[in-house]
């Protein structure tokens, strides 16, 4: 058995159906109808997955999730109910904000195929998370980061970005990975915040820029396309008055036109020191670089930022893109952001595209560029030329 599924539904027939579907997917299943039985099973059986009805007579699903959060439950949770989609979406967000792991939401009558997909996908995610947690127990020190910088252990991988209407390759986003000699690949969210805190981020950024700009010239020698290169900037970089000049010199040395380099800022990054950020972003734009505002739609002052800073591109946050096909509200938000971007003469990129249906939707509402696992996962620099040859 690959997991244990605990079902809480006041309708025993529904619970039995879900239990059978879970066992068909290769999992062990238990179904209960009462909250006291449920919490006893949570404590004693320790399920890997929980299927939870939202509307029940003794205790509603939101209260159940609150108590699960108090127990620091690590199970993957699938929420189901006959209530409207907006209530289901709100319940999913409530669970996520309490620190619970939400595999998905399912309306009643449930789709067995969708249920089994949630169970199997979340089992793989759990396996990946367990592996990541082992790495996370490694405490990173200043000395570790300094050694990694000295030994150039940071490596850049590249995720393709395609033109939505033609599906042709438009560019790549450069993403950093730490290739630790013992732990292997360490993702940036585990070391970038510490590097910023220890004032080591500039040295890492320098290595990323050197690698990415050199790669750009090499890949175009074998795949002659006019590609863009997107690079994420730290908030610390935005208060470095010499950064714009250094980046311009790096581009000149590599033979890369600044017009093809896109520097991505999150709204939070741009707000760290609003005055200095405005100075640096303006200077970067004057030198020909493009500036993108990332995660549009998630912040309270995105509109203010779009007016304040001379952006040339905006990226729709992937949380809306990934739920667009199951949430009318997400589709409305995505469409509105794209329309706003075009009215401000900005290019619009949607990230988090994971299926063709979402890609078709984005093309239909006029999105300019997309990226996501459906297009391609981040890849090594050596793999890019082959991917372009196969894709274009």
C-alpha positions as CSV (number, residue, x, y, z in Angstrom):
1,X,0.0,0.0,0.0
2,X,1.3,3.5,-0.9
3,X,-0.8,5.4,1.7
4,X,-3.6,5.5,4.2
5,X,-6.8,7.4,3.4
6,X,-9.1,8.5,6.2
7,X,-12.6,9.6,5.1
8,X,-15.0,11.7,7.2
9,X,-18.4,12.0,5.6
10,X,-21.8,11.8,7.5
11,X,-23.2,9.8,4.5
12,X,-21.7,6.3,5.0
13,X,-22.5,5.3,1.4
14,X,-20.4,8.2,0.1
15,X,-17.6,7.2,2.5
16,X,-17.7,3.6,1.2
17,X,-17.5,4.7,-2.4
18,X,-14.5,6.9,-1.7
19,X,-12.9,4.1,0.2
20,X,-13.3,1.7,-2.7
21,X,-11.9,4.3,-5.1
22,X,-8.9,4.8,-2.8
23,X,-8.2,1.1,-2.5
24,X,-8.4,0.8,-6.3
25,X,-5.7,3.5,-6.4
26,X,-3.5,1.2,-4.3
27,X,-4.2,2.7,-0.9
28,X,-5.5,1.5,2.4
29,X,-8.8,3.2,3.4
30,X,-11.0,3.8,6.4
31,X,-14.3,5.6,6.5
32,X,-16.0,7.2,9.5
33,X,-19.1,9.3,10.0
34,X,-18.5,10.9,13.4
35,X,-15.9,13.5,14.4
36,X,-14.9,11.6,17.6
37,X,-14.2,8.5,15.5
38,X,-12.3,10.6,13.0
39,X,-9.9,12.3,15.4
40,X,-9.3,9.0,17.2
41,X,-8.2,7.5,13.8
42,X,-6.1,10.6,13.1
43,X,-4.2,10.1,16.3
44,X,-3.9,6.3,16.2
45,X,-3.8,5.4,12.5
46,X,-1.9,8.6,11.3
47,X,-3.3,8.7,7.7
48,X,-1.3,10.1,4.9
49,X,-4.5,11.5,3.2
50,X,-7.8,12.8,4.5
51,X,-11.0,13.2,2.5
52,X,-13.2,15.6,4.4
53,X,-16.8,16.5,3.8
54,X,-17.3,20.3,4.4
55,X,-20.9,20.3,5.5
56,X,-21.8,17.8,8.3
57,X,-24.3,18.0,11.2
58,X,-22.1,17.5,14.2
59,X,-19.0,19.5,13.3
60,X,-18.5,21.3,10.0
61,X,-15.3,20.8,7.9
62,X,-13.8,24.2,8.7
63,X,-13.9,23.4,12.4
64,X,-12.4,20.0,11.7
65,X,-9.5,21.6,9.8
66,X,-8.9,24.0,12.7
67,X,-8.5,21.1,15.0
68,X,-6.3,19.3,12.5
69,X,-4.1,22.4,12.3
70,X,-3.8,22.4,16.1
71,X,-2.6,18.8,15.9
72,X,0.0,19.9,13.2
73,X,-1.5,17.2,10.9
74,X,0.8,16.4,8.0
75,X,-1.8,14.5,5.9
76,X,-2.8,15.6,2.5
77,X,-6.4,16.9,2.6
78,X,-9.0,16.7,-0.1
79,X,-12.0,18.8,0.7
80,X,-15.4,17.9,-0.8
81,X,-18.9,19.3,-0.6
82,X,-22.1,20.1,-2.5
83,X,-21.7,23.9,-1.7
84,X,-20.8,26.4,-4.4
85,X,-17.3,26.7,-5.9
86,X,-16.6,30.0,-4.1
87,X,-17.2,28.4,-0.7
88,X,-15.0,25.4,-1.7
89,X,-12.2,27.8,-2.8
90,X,-12.5,29.7,0.5
91,X,-12.3,26.5,2.5
92,X,-9.2,25.5,0.5
93,X,-7.6,28.8,1.3
94,X,-8.6,28.5,5.0
95,X,-6.9,25.2,5.2
96,X,-3.7,26.4,3.5
97,X,-3.5,29.5,5.7
98,X,-3.7,27.2,8.8
99,X,-0.6,25.4,7.5
100,X,-2.4,22.3,6.3
101,X,-1.5,20.5,3.1
102,X,-4.4,20.7,0.6
103,X,-4.3,18.3,-2.3
104,X,-7.4,19.7,-3.9
105,X,-11.2,20.4,-3.6
106,X,-13.9,18.3,-5.2
107,X,-17.6,19.2,-5.7
108,X,-20.3,16.6,-5.1
109,X,-21.2,14.4,-6.8
110,X,-17.5,13.5,-6.9
111,X,-15.5,12.4,-9.9
112,X,-13.8,9.2,-9.0
113,X,-11.1,9.9,-11.6
114,X,-10.4,13.3,-10.2
115,X,-10.3,11.9,-6.7
116,X,-7.8,9.2,-7.7
117,X,-5.7,11.8,-9.5
118,X,-5.5,13.9,-6.3
119,X,-4.5,10.9,-4.3
120,X,-1.7,9.7,-6.6
121,X,-0.4,13.2,-7.3
122,X,-0.2,14.0,-3.6
123,X,1.5,10.7,-2.9
124,X,4.3,11.7,-5.2
125,X,4.4,15.2,-3.7
126,X,4.6,13.7,-0.2
127,X,7.6,11.6,-1.3
128,X,9.3,14.7,-2.8
129,X,8.6,16.7,0.4
130,X,10.0,14.0,2.6
131,X,13.2,14.1,0.6
132,X,13.3,17.9,0.8
133,X,12.7,17.8,4.6
134,X,15.8,15.7,5.0
135,X,17.8,18.4,3.3
136,X,16.1,21.1,5.3
137,X,17.4,19.6,8.6
138,X,20.8,20.6,7.4
139,X,21.6,23.9,9.1
140,X,23.2,26.3,6.6
141,X,25.9,28.6,8.1
142,X,27.8,31.6,6.8
143,X,30.8,29.4,6.3
144,X,28.7,27.0,4.1
145,X,27.6,29.8,1.9
146,X,31.0,31.4,1.7
147,X,32.5,28.0,0.7
148,X,29.8,27.5,-1.9
149,X,30.5,31.0,-3.4
150,X,34.3,30.3,-3.4
151,X,33.8,26.9,-5.0
152,X,31.1,28.2,-7.4
153,X,28.6,25.6,-6.3
154,X,25.7,27.7,-7.6
155,X,24.3,26.6,-10.9
156,X,21.8,28.2,-13.2
157,X,18.9,26.2,-14.8
158,X,16.6,27.6,-17.4
159,X,12.8,27.4,-17.8
160,X,11.4,28.2,-21.3
161,X,8.9,30.9,-21.9
162,X,6.9,30.7,-25.1
163,X,4.8,33.1,-27.1
164,X,1.2,32.3,-26.4
165,X,-0.3,32.8,-29.9
166,X,2.4,31.0,-31.9
167,X,3.8,28.6,-29.2
168,X,7.3,29.5,-30.3
169,X,10.2,29.9,-27.9
170,X,10.5,33.5,-26.7
171,X,13.1,33.3,-24.0
172,X,14.1,31.6,-20.7
173,X,14.0,32.4,-17.0
174,X,17.3,31.8,-15.2
175,X,16.8,30.0,-11.8
176,X,19.6,29.3,-9.3
177,X,20.2,25.9,-7.7
178,X,22.9,25.1,-5.1
179,X,24.7,21.9,-6.1
180,X,25.8,20.8,-2.6
181,X,28.6,18.2,-2.7
182,X,26.8,16.0,-0.1
183,X,23.1,17.0,-0.2
184,X,22.8,17.4,-3.9
185,X,20.4,20.0,-5.2
186,X,19.2,22.7,-2.8
187,X,16.4,24.9,-3.9
188,X,16.7,28.7,-3.6
189,X,14.0,29.3,-0.9
190,X,16.3,27.3,1.5
191,X,19.3,29.6,1.1
192,X,18.5,32.9,-0.6
193,X,16.8,34.4,2.5
194,X,19.9,33.6,4.6
195,X,22.2,34.9,1.9
196,X,20.3,38.2,2.0
197,X,20.4,38.3,5.8
198,X,24.2,37.7,5.8
199,X,24.9,40.2,3.0
200,X,26.2,37.5,0.7
201,X,23.5,37.8,-1.9
202,X,25.4,40.2,-4.2
203,X,28.2,37.6,-4.7
204,X,25.6,34.9,-5.6
205,X,23.8,37.3,-7.9
206,X,27.1,38.1,-9.6
207,X,27.8,34.4,-10.3
208,X,24.2,33.9,-11.6
209,X,24.6,36.8,-14.0
210,X,28.0,35.7,-15.3
211,X,26.8,32.2,-15.9
212,X,23.5,33.2,-17.5
213,X,24.9,35.8,-19.8
214,X,27.7,33.5,-21.0
215,X,25.1,30.8,-21.6
216,X,23.0,33.1,-23.6
217,X,25.8,33.8,-26.1
218,X,26.6,30.1,-26.3
219,X,23.1,28.8,-26.9
220,X,22.4,31.4,-29.6
221,X,25.5,30.2,-31.5
222,X,23.8,26.8,-32.0
223,X,20.2,27.9,-31.9
224,X,20.0,31.3,-33.7
225,X,16.9,32.9,-32.0
226,X,16.5,36.3,-30.5
227,X,15.8,35.1,-27.0
228,X,15.0,37.1,-23.8
229,X,16.6,36.2,-20.5
230,X,14.7,36.8,-17.3
231,X,16.6,37.0,-14.0
232,X,15.2,37.5,-10.5
233,X,16.6,40.4,-8.4
234,X,16.8,40.4,-4.6
235,X,15.5,43.4,-2.6
236,X,19.1,43.9,-1.4
237,X,20.3,44.4,-5.0
238,X,17.8,47.3,-5.4
239,X,19.7,49.4,-2.8
240,X,23.1,48.8,-4.5
241,X,23.8,52.0,-6.3
242,X,26.5,50.5,-8.4
243,X,24.5,47.5,-9.7
244,X,23.2,49.1,-12.9
245,X,26.7,50.0,-14.1
246,X,28.1,46.6,-13.2
247,X,25.3,44.8,-15.0
248,X,25.8,47.0,-18.1
249,X,29.5,46.1,-18.1
250,X,28.7,42.4,-17.8
251,X,26.4,42.6,-20.8
252,X,29.0,44.5,-22.8
253,X,31.7,41.9,-22.0
254,X,29.4,39.0,-22.9
255,X,28.1,40.7,-26.1
256,X,24.5,40.7,-24.9
257,X,22.2,43.6,-25.7
258,X,20.5,44.9,-22.5
259,X,17.2,45.1,-24.4
260,X,17.1,41.3,-24.2
261,X,17.5,41.1,-20.4
262,X,14.4,41.2,-18.2
263,X,15.0,41.8,-14.5
264,X,12.1,40.4,-12.3
265,X,11.0,42.1,-9.1
266,X,8.3,41.0,-6.7
267,X,6.1,43.7,-5.3
268,X,7.6,43.2,-1.9
269,X,11.1,43.6,-3.3
270,X,10.2,46.9,-4.9
271,X,8.8,48.2,-1.7
272,X,11.8,47.4,0.5
273,X,13.2,50.8,-0.1
274,X,10.8,52.5,-2.4
275,X,13.0,55.6,-3.1
276,X,16.2,53.7,-3.9
277,X,14.2,51.2,-5.9
278,X,12.8,53.9,-8.1
279,X,16.3,55.3,-8.7
280,X,17.8,52.0,-9.6
281,X,14.9,50.7,-11.8
282,X,14.8,54.0,-13.7
283,X,18.6,53.8,-14.3
284,X,18.3,50.2,-15.5
285,X,15.5,51.1,-17.9
286,X,17.6,54.0,-19.2
287,X,20.4,51.5,-20.0
288,X,17.9,49.4,-22.0
289,X,17.1,46.7,-19.6
290,X,13.5,45.5,-19.2
291,X,11.8,45.3,-15.7
292,X,9.1,42.9,-14.8
293,X,6.8,42.9,-11.8
294,X,6.3,39.4,-10.6
295,X,3.3,37.8,-8.7
296,X,0.8,40.4,-9.9
297,X,-2.5,40.0,-8.1
298,X,-1.2,38.9,-4.7
299,X,-0.3,42.3,-3.2
300,X,-2.4,45.1,-1.8
301,X,-0.5,47.8,-3.5
302,X,0.2,46.3,-7.0
303,X,-1.6,49.2,-8.7
304,X,0.5,51.7,-6.9
305,X,3.7,49.9,-8.0
306,X,2.6,49.7,-11.6
307,X,2.2,53.5,-11.7
308,X,5.4,54.3,-9.6
309,X,8.0,52.2,-11.4
310,X,8.7,52.0,-15.2
311,X,7.9,48.4,-15.7
312,X,7.8,46.9,-19.2
313,X,6.3,43.5,-18.2
314,X,4.0,42.0,-15.6
315,X,3.6,38.3,-14.5
316,X,0.3,36.9,-13.4
317,X,0.8,35.0,-10.2
318,X,0.7,31.3,-10.7
319,X,-1.9,30.7,-7.9
320,X,-4.5,32.2,-10.3
321,X,-3.2,30.5,-13.4
322,X,-3.1,27.1,-11.8
323,X,-6.7,27.3,-10.6
324,X,-8.1,29.0,-13.7
325,X,-9.8,25.9,-15.0
326,X,-11.6,25.1,-11.8
327,X,-12.4,28.6,-10.5
328,X,-14.5,31.3,-12.3
329,X,-13.0,33.9,-10.0
330,X,-9.5,33.0,-11.0
331,X,-10.3,33.2,-14.7
332,X,-11.9,36.6,-14.1
333,X,-8.8,37.8,-12.2
334,X,-6.4,36.5,-14.9
335,X,-8.4,38.1,-17.7
336,X,-8.6,41.4,-15.9
337,X,-4.8,41.5,-15.2
338,X,-4.1,40.8,-18.9
339,X,-6.4,43.6,-20.0
340,X,-4.9,46.0,-17.5
341,X,-1.4,45.2,-18.6
342,X,-2.2,45.8,-22.2
343,X,-3.9,49.1,-21.4
344,X,-0.6,50.1,-19.6
345,X,1.4,49.0,-22.7
346,X,3.0,46.1,-20.8
347,X,3.7,42.6,-22.0
348,X,1.9,40.0,-19.8
349,X,3.4,36.6,-18.8
350,X,1.4,33.9,-17.1
351,X,3.4,31.3,-15.1
352,X,2.2,28.0,-13.7
353,X,0.7,26.6,-16.9
354,X,0.3,22.9,-16.2
355,X,-2.1,21.7,-19.0
356,X,-3.2,22.5,-22.5
357,X,-6.7,23.6,-21.4
358,X,-5.1,26.4,-19.4
359,X,-2.8,27.3,-22.3
360,X,-5.7,27.6,-24.7
361,X,-7.6,29.7,-22.2
362,X,-4.7,32.1,-21.8
363,X,-4.3,32.4,-25.6
364,X,-8.0,33.1,-25.9
365,X,-7.8,36.1,-23.4
366,X,-4.8,37.6,-25.1
367,X,-1.9,36.7,-22.8
368,X,1.5,37.4,-24.5
369,X,3.8,34.7,-23.0
370,X,3.5,31.7,-20.8
371,X,5.7,29.3,-18.8
372,X,5.1,26.3,-16.6
373,X,5.6,22.6,-16.3
374,X,3.3,21.9,-19.3
375,X,5.7,23.8,-21.5
376,X,8.9,22.5,-19.8
377,X,10.5,22.1,-16.4
378,X,13.7,24.0,-15.6
379,X,16.6,22.4,-17.4
380,X,20.4,22.6,-17.5
381,X,22.0,24.9,-19.9
382,X,23.4,22.0,-22.0
383,X,19.8,20.7,-22.6
384,X,18.4,24.0,-24.0
385,X,19.6,23.7,-27.6
386,X,18.0,20.2,-28.0
387,X,14.8,21.4,-26.4
388,X,14.5,24.4,-28.8
389,X,15.3,22.1,-31.8
390,X,12.5,19.7,-30.7
391,X,10.0,22.4,-29.7
392,X,10.5,24.9,-32.6
